[in-house]
């Protein structure tokens, strides 16, 4: 990189730093505004949601260690099938019917299915069913109802009795969404970025001539001297008189 390019880089960085320093308060105000907007959206416009989880154990009983191992391997292979069945209509239809009666659930099969998340750790025989709803107690009731219905239905569907409820779902009144702290942080960052962008764009669009060097080097004008300008309050401002080097005998006042 040439010395001239290095100098231009230093000048640009110096100009950028000066620009940010000059508009520091404005940028901070944009960050505060972004945080306030994020808080308002999180608190007023976003509905809190709660989750509850029930844990189901897939485990067949065996008479000896050899058959127990084989049964365990069979249960691990069947878990993916169970995870798929848990969100099918054969399970969710009776669940929906029951929660409509007990909890006045206003959703349908589609919304019920979308509110359910099923997880399973690798090589684990425990399947976790998490339900998210606007009401913490409704979420717990739906999760427990899914566990009860699934345990009953799977016996008839697969002719096995290997599903046990390990942990029942309980109502958790701490909302899982919106994540107010995260939204607050995102709001601050976005506000600061918007403030910086506005400052930079405003500076790029500003065509004010700040240095005589720009007129002489960029526009090819020749400086003939400086004339002091008297303002209304006896304040003086230096005004340069320049001449176009390509036009003799013609002067311009800047």
Long-range contacts (C-beta under 8 A, 24 or more apart in sequence): 16-200, 19-199, 19-200, 19-203, 20-196, 20-199, 23-195, 23-199, 26-195, 26-198, 26-199, 27-192, 27-195, 27-196, 27-199, 28-192, 28-195, 29-195, 30-191, 30-192, 30-194, 30-195, 30-198, 31-188, 31-189, 31-191, 31-192, 31-195, 32-188, 32-191, 33-191, 34-187, 34-188, 34-189, 34-190, 34-191, 34-192, 34-194, 35-184, 35-187, 35-188, 35-191, 36-187, 37-187, 37-191, 38-183, 38-184, 38-186, 38-187, 38-188, 38-190, 39-180, 39-183, 39-184, 39-187, 41-183, 42-178, 42-179, 42-180, 42-183, 42-184, 43-180, 46-177, 46-178, 47-134, 48-134, 48-175, 48-177, 48-178, 49-132, 49-133, 49-134, 49-175, 49-176, 49-177, 50-132, 50-133, 50-134, 50-135, 50-136, 50-139, 50-171, 50-172, 50-173, 50-174, 50-175, 50-176, 51-130, 51-131, 51-132, 51-133, 51-139, 51-172, 51-176, 52-130, 52-131, 52-136, 52-139, 52-140, 52-142, 52-143, 52-169, 52-170, 52-171, 52-172, 53-128, 53-129, 53-130, 53-131, 53-143, 53-167, 53-169, 54-128, 54-129, 54-143, 54-144, 54-146, 54-147, 54-165, 54-167, 54-168, 54-169, 55-126, 55-127, 55-128, 55-129, 55-165, 55-166, 55-167, 56-82, 56-126, 56-127, 56-128, 56-129, 56-147, 56-150, 56-151, 56-163, 56-164, 56-165, 56-166, 57-125, 57-126, 57-127, 57-163, 57-164, 57-165, 57-166, 58-82, 58-125, 58-126, 58-127, 58-162, 58-163, 59-125, 59-162, 59-164, 60-160, 60-161, 60-162, 61-162, 71-162, 72-125, 75-125, 75-162, 76-123, 76-125, 78-158, 79-120, 79-125, 79-127, 81-158, 82-127, 82-150, 82-154, 82-163, 83-118, 83-120, 83-127, 85-150, 85-153, 85-154, 85-157, 86-116, 86-118, 86-127, 86-129, 86-146, 86-150, 87-113, 87-116, 87-118, 90-153, 90-157, 91-146, 91-149, 91-150, 91-153, 92-146, 94-149, 94-153, 95-142, 95-145, 95-146, 95-149, 98-145, 98-149, 99-138, 99-141, 99-142, 99-145, 102-141, 103-135, 103-137, 103-138, 103-141, 103-142, 105-138, 105-142, 112-142, 115-139, 115-142, 116-142, 116-146, 126-166, 131-169, 132-176, 132-177, 136-171, 136-172, 136-173, 137-171, 139-169, 139-171, 140-169, 140-170, 140-171, 140-172, 143-169, 144-168, 144-169, 209-254, 212-240, 212-242, 215-240, 215-242, 215-254, 216-242, 220-244, 220-245, 220-246, 221-245, 221-252, 224-251, 227-253
